[in-house]
């Protein structure tokens, strides 16, 4: 995956998470370890599986910061 593809995939995933986090709040993040994230993403947003665990962790943290009262 090129840097440009990685950046685009990260931004698309962050936008995808926005509405789910806004609807569920902090509860969205309960029990979302690496394996659970990858299983869930495989069902609802498989393009994100191309990202590394580090990328996913950063996106999850960014979504928590931006879309909850964390």
RARA-V65684 format. One record per pair of residues at least 24 apart in sequence whose C-alpha atoms are under 8 Angstrom apart, sorted by the first residue. I is the first residue (numbers start at 1). J is the second residue. Records with the same first field share a line. If there is no record, write none. Layout:
# RARA-V65684
I = J ; J
This chain:
# RARA-V65684
1 = 50
6 = 51
9 = 47 ; 48 ; 51
10 = 48 ; 51 ; 55 ; 59
13 = 45 ; 48 ; 59
14 = 59 ; 62 ; 63
17 = 63
18 = 63 ; 67
21 = 63 ; 64 ; 67 ; 68
22 = 67 ; 68
25 = 67 ; 68
26 = 64 ; 68 ; 69 ; 70
29 = 64
